[in-house]
């Protein structure tokens, strides 16, 4: 088995906007097949989000985050590894 060393959330900076976006999408209730959640962003906005996620990484390493869009687990093997 594995022993968890750290269990935390990631992508917390986008949690709020994602909740608002999902709520707005549900209010529209368009019939038909489901659509992809993939949105192509302008380069400047993508760079901003990458910078936010890099800053968030520093927080995750030190403290961890209480909410986010992704769950991250760092684990090591339990017991003797042969």
C-alpha positions in Angstrom: 0.0 0.0 0.0 0.9 3.6 0.0 1.3 6.0 2.9 0.1 9.6 2.1 2.7 12.2 2.9 0.7 15.2 1.8 -3.0 15.5 0.7 -4.2 18.9 -0.5 -6.2 20.7 -3.1 -4.7 22.6 -6.1 -6.0 25.2 -8.6 -7.7 27.1 -5.8 -7.2 30.5 -7.4 -9.7 29.4 -10.2 -12.2 27.7 -7.8 -14.4 30.8 -7.4 -14.6 31.7 -11.1 -15.2 28.0 -12.0 -18.1 27.8 -9.5 -19.7 31.0 -11.0 -19.1 29.7 -14.6 -20.7 26.3 -13.8 -23.7 28.0 -12.2 -24.2 30.2 -15.2 -24.0 27.2 -17.5 -26.6 25.3 -15.5 -29.0 28.2 -15.6 -29.0 28.2 -19.4 -30.1 24.6 -19.6 -29.6 24.1 -23.3 -30.9 20.8 -24.6 -28.6 18.6 -26.6 -25.4 16.7 -26.1 -22.9 18.0 -23.4 -20.3 20.5 -24.5 -16.6 20.5 -23.7 -15.4 22.7 -20.9 -12.3 23.6 -22.8 -11.9 27.3 -23.5 -9.0 28.6 -25.6 -7.7 31.7 -23.7 -5.9 34.7 -25.0 -2.1 34.4 -24.5 -2.0 37.2 -21.9 -4.7 35.6 -19.8 -3.1 32.2 -20.0 0.2 33.7 -18.8 -1.6 35.3 -15.9 -3.2 32.0 -14.9 0.2 30.2 -15.1 1.7 32.8 -12.9 -1.1 32.4 -10.3 -0.7 28.6 -10.4 3.1 29.0 -9.9 2.5 31.1 -6.8 -0.1 28.6 -5.6 2.5 25.9 -5.8 4.6 27.6 -3.2 1.6 27.7 -0.9 0.9 24.0 -1.5 4.4 22.9 -0.7 4.5 24.7 2.6 0.9 24.6 3.9 -1.6 23.0 1.6 -4.9 24.5 0.4 -8.5 23.9 1.8 -10.4 24.0 -1.5 -9.6 23.7 -5.2 -10.4 22.1 -8.5 -7.9 19.3 -8.2 -6.9 16.9 -5.4 -3.2 16.2 -5.0 -1.7 13.4 -3.1 2.0 12.7 -2.5 2.6 9.2 -1.1 5.3 6.7 -0.5 5.3 2.9 -0.3 4.4 1.5 3.1 6.7 -1.0 4.8 9.6 -2.8 3.1 10.0 -2.4 -0.6 11.8 -5.4 -2.0 
